[in-house]
């Protein structure tokens, strides 16, 4: 992939995803009361504004504040920056790897911005499911991050499979 194409792709995804995440969180904070529930599509989608001091499904929320801050502010910031730099400058990456790394960086930065501006907490507001089978409460950054991880995993599996096929033909 040409450098200019990689930079354009990574930058556009990063700015678009972080911007969308921050905009939706701003709307949730402005229009939903803390803990207030709004149900749509026969209760398939719920909007519930919560502030999460932990990570996915509140993991790590009960950790001491110093450890939580180090993990979720310093650690996530460094990992997100590393993913973005890799997407922008690493040579030999395919298009899907650049997309995956850009999405991982975007999701991480979206939640990192929240932690820096909201006393270490992330704004979550989405919940989906049917009946008692429901997801945890999440946000756009979480969707973007998980999509990036899935693409990276699938892309790496596909890359490994194609390399094994090449080795067999030699």
C-alpha positions in Angstrom: 0.0 0.0 0.0 1.3 3.4 -0.9 2.3 5.7 2.0 -0.1 8.5 1.1 -3.0 6.0 0.7 -2.2 4.4 4.1 -2.0 7.8 5.8 -5.3 9.0 4.3 -7.1 5.8 5.2 -5.8 5.6 8.8 -6.4 9.4 9.4 -9.9 9.4 7.9 -10.9 6.3 9.9 -9.4 7.6 13.1 -10.8 11.1 12.9 -14.3 9.9 11.8 -14.6 7.2 14.4 -13.3 9.3 17.3 -15.5 12.2 16.2 -18.6 10.0 16.0 -17.9 8.4 19.4 -17.4 11.8 21.1 -20.5 13.2 19.4 -22.8 10.3 20.4 -21.4 10.5 24.0 -22.1 14.2 24.1 -25.7 13.6 22.9 -26.2 10.9 25.6 -24.8 13.2 28.3 -27.0 16.1 27.2 -30.3 14.2 26.6 -30.3 11.2 29.0 -30.4 11.3 32.8 -27.9 9.1 34.7 -29.5 5.7 34.8 -32.5 6.7 32.8 -33.7 4.0 30.3 -35.3 4.5 26.9 -36.4 1.4 25.0 -36.7 1.0 21.2 -37.7 -1.8 18.8 -39.7 -3.9 21.3 -36.9 -3.5 23.9 -34.2 -4.8 21.5 -32.2 -1.5 21.9 -32.0 0.4 25.1 -30.4 3.8 25.7 -29.1 3.9 29.3 -26.6 6.6 30.4 -24.0 5.3 32.8 -20.5 6.3 33.7 -18.0 3.4 33.8 -14.8 3.7 35.8 -13.7 0.2 34.6 -13.1 -1.3 31.2 -15.5 -3.6 29.3 -18.4 -4.8 31.5 -16.9 -2.7 34.3 -13.8 -4.9 34.5 -11.3 -3.3 36.9 -13.8 -0.8 38.3 -13.0 -2.0 41.9 -9.2 -1.6 41.5 -7.5 1.1 43.6 -7.7 4.4 41.8 -3.9 4.6 41.2 -3.8 1.2 39.5 -6.9 1.9 37.5 -5.6 5.3 36.4 -2.3 3.7 35.3 -4.0 0.9 33.4 -6.8 2.8 31.8 -5.2 6.2 31.2 -1.5 5.5 30.7 -1.8 2.0 29.3 -4.7 2.6 27.0 -3.1 5.8 25.8 0.2 4.1 25.0 -1.5 1.1 23.2 -3.8 3.4 21.2 -0.9 5.6 20.2 1.1 2.5 19.2 -1.7 1.2 17.1 -2.2 4.5 15.4 1.5 4.9 14.7 1.7 1.4 13.3 -1.3 2.1 11.0 0.4 5.3 9.8 4.0 4.3 9.3 4.5 0.5 9.5 5.7 -0.9 6.2 4.3 -4.0 4.7 0.9 -3.8 6.2 -2.1 -4.7 4.0 -5.2 -2.6 3.8 -7.1 -4.7 6.3 -4.3 -4.4 8.9 -4.2 -0.6 8.5 -8.0 -0.5 8.9 -7.9 -2.9 12.0 -5.1 -0.9 13.7 -6.9 2.4 12.9 -10.1 1.1 14.4 -8.3 -0.2 17.5 -6.6 3.2 18.0 -9.9 5.0 17.4 -11.8 3.0 20.0 -9.0 3.3 22.5 -8.6 7.1 22.0 -12.4 7.7 22.2 -12.6 6.1 25.7 -9.2 7.6 26.6 -10.6 11.2 25.9 -13.5 10.4 28.3 -11.2 9.3 31.1 -9.1 12.4 30.8 -12.1 14.8 30.7 -14.5 12.9 33.0 -12.6 12.1 36.2 -11.4 8.6 34.9 -14.9 7.5 33.8 -16.2 6.5 30.3 -19.7 7.4 29.1 -21.6 4.3 28.1 -25.2 4.4 26.8 -26.0 1.4 24.5 -27.5 -1.9 25.4 -29.0 -4.5 23.0 -30.6 -7.9 23.5 -33.8 -9.9 23.6 -35.6 -10.6 26.9 -33.1 -11.4 29.6 -30.3 -12.1 27.1 -28.6 -8.7 26.9 -25.2 -7.2 26.3 -23.4 -5.0 28.8 -23.8 -1.2 28.4 -21.3 0.1 25.8 -20.6 3.0 23.5 -19.5 3.6 19.9 -15.8 3.5 20.8 -16.3 -0.1 22.2 -17.9 -1.1 18.9 -15.1 0.4 16.9 -12.4 -1.2 19.1 -14.0 -4.7 19.0 -14.5 -4.4 15.2 -10.7 -3.6 14.9 -9.7 -6.5 17.1 -11.9 -8.9 15.1 -10.5 -7.6 11.8 -7.0 -7.9 13.1 -7.6 -11.5 14.3 -9.4 -12.5 11.1 -6.8 -10.7 8.9 -3.9 -12.4 10.8 -5.6 -15.8 10.6 -6.1 -15.3 6.8 -2.5 -14.1 6.4 -1.2 -17.1 8.3 -3.4 -19.5 6.2 -2.2 -17.9 2.9 1.4 -18.1 4.0 1.0 -21.8 4.8 -0.5 -22.3 1.3 2.4 -20.6 -0.2 4.9 -22.7 1.7 3.1 -25.9 0.5 3.4 -24.8 -3.2 7.2 -24.4 -3.0 
